[in-house]
Amino acid sequence: MKLFSSPTSPYVRKVLVLLRETGQLDDVEMEPVGGTPVDPGTMPRDLNPLGKIPALALDNGQPIYDSRVICRFFDARAKAGLYGSGDATWQLQTLEATADGILDAAILMVYEARVRPADKQFADWVEGQWRKINTALDALEASWIEPLTAEGLNIGQIAVACALPYLDLRHADRDWRKGRPNLTAWEAGFAKRDSMIATVPPAG
């Protein structure tokens, strides 16, 4: 299998953490690509017509995307049970979606500064994206600590653990930890896992 990826993508990191945690990393060949919404560059549009990563090509060439589908595929392949069962699976998938939503907004903020010309950047729109992130972080602090601190590993933990460091990487001045002691403590502990240490993205 071939995984099209970038070392700074938090969505790719989520897949890599799952691969390491489930012992499947050696089953996947990494294919580095890059691009932006205005310049697709080397993004694998033949696999994912949306031009986004991660994208996975199975041995038979079948494409699988996006990160949530790829993670679900590898979880099923390893029979890892990271999505729980019964009602719990919906809770964990909602937690994963919340983490991915934080990343969606955070990346749009990055693109606004990096891709849009300075005279066309819209500060109110950027702040609107941060409000989404802020609201989601407050929800994690108030309502999601129990599944985050649950016994055993789950997909919600992996997704949130990859989203929060991306805020440090790209939006450190926003200080997501302020007023969120439970989330801060949980993230600090989870960051010590071998899979997280091995997937720390490069600065820049």
N, C-alpha and C positions, 0 to 999 in steps of 0.2 A: 504494500500500500504506500501511497505517496501523499504527504501532507504539505500543502502549499501554505507558506507561513511567513511571518516577519517576527524578529526577536522582540520588537517593542509592542506588538499587538497584545492587549490584555485578553482578547477572545482566544487567541492562539495559546496564550499562557494557561488558560483554563483547561484546554484540551491536553496540553503537555503535563500539567499537574495530574490530571486524571490518568493519563498514560503511565506516568511514573508510579502513582499509587496503586495501579492495578497490574503492574508488571508487563505492560504491552509496548513500552517505548521502543524496544528493539524490533518490533514488527512493522515499524513505520519509517519510511525514508523521508527526510525533511527536504523540501524544495523552497528556498528563499525567493520571495517575490516582493514587489513594491509598486506603489502608485497612489494617486489621490483621486477624488471625484472629478477633477478637471483634466487629469492626465493619468489614464489607467496604467501606464507603464507596462510592467510585466505581470500584472494581475491575471489570474487564470480564468479569463472570461469564457474559454471553451468549456470549462467545468462548471463555473458559476456565472451565469449571464449577468448577474448583478455586479460582477467584478469585485467581490469582497473575499476576505479571508477570515478564518481558515476555510479551505476547501480540501476535501479528501477524495482521492481517486482510489477506488478499490482495485484489487488485482485484475479484475475483468474490465476495468476502465469506468465502471459506474461511478458517477459523482455523488457525493454527499456533502451538504452544507445546510445551515450555518453551524456555529459552534454548539448550539443546543442540540441539534440533530446529531452532530458528530459525537458529542459526549454521550448521548443516549445510545448510539450505536456501539461505542466501545464499552459502555457499562453492560449492555446486553451480551456483548461478545465475551466479556470476562465473568459474567454472572456475578458482578460485584455488589449489586443491590444498593447502589448509591441513590437511587430514586425512591427507595422505600416501597411500601405496598399499601393497598387500600386507600383510605382518605389521606394518609401521610404523603403519598406520591404527589397529590395536587398541591399540598402545602409546600413541598420542596421545590416543585417546578415553579410555583409562584415566587418563591424566594430567589430562585435562579433568574427568573424574569425581572425581578426588581433590581438585582445586581447588574444584569445586562442593560436595563434601562438607565441606570446610573452611568454606565459606560457610553451608551448612545449619546446622552446629553454632554458628557465630558469631551467626547471626541468632536462633536459638533462645535464646541467652544474652541477646540484646537484648530479646526479647519477655518473657522471664522478669522482667526488671527494669522494663520499661515498661508491660506489659499486666497482669501478674498482681498482685493486691493484695499489699502488703508482708508481711502476716501469713501469706500462703500461698506465698511464695517459698521455693524449696528449694535451699539452697546446695550440697548434695552433687550434685544434678542438674546445676547450673551447672558445677561442677568436672568432672563427667563429660563434659560437652560440650567443655570445654577440653582434657581428656585426648585426646579424638579429634583435635582440632586439633593438639595438640602432637605426637602420634604421626605424623600426616600430614606435618607440617612436618619432622620428623626423617627421614621417608622421602624427602621431596623433597631434603633436604640430602645424604642418603647414596646415593640410587639414581636420582635423576631429573635431575641436573645436565646430563648429556649431551644429552638431548632439549631441555632448556631452552636450552642454549647452541649448539644445532645451527645450521648455516648455513641461512639463509632463515627465513621466518616460518611458525609452525605454531599450531594451535588450542590445544595444551597451553601454549605460552608465553602466549598471550592470556589464557587462563583463570586461570593462576597469577598473572599480572601484575595481574589485576583483583581476585583474592582477597586478596593480601597487603596492599594499601593499605586494604582494608576493615577488616582487623585493626588497622591504625593509626588508622582513623577511629573505631571503636567499642570497641576493647580495647587502647588504646595502653599502658596500665599493665602489660599482660602481656608486653610486649617480645619479640615473636616472633623478633627478630634475634639474641638472645643465644645464643651457641654455634653459630650457623649462618652462618659467614663466606661460604661459596660462594653460598648462596641470597641473602644480603644484597647481595653484590656484583652478582649477576645482576639482582636487582630494581631496584637503583639505576640500572643501565645501561638496562634496558628502559623505565623510567619516563621517560626522556628522549625517547622517540619522540613525534612530533607527535600521533599518535592518542591517546596516554595523556595528554599535557598538555591536549589539548582536551576530555577527558572527566573531568577531576578533579571529584569530587562536591563540592557545597557542604558546609561544616561545619554540624553541628547535627543 
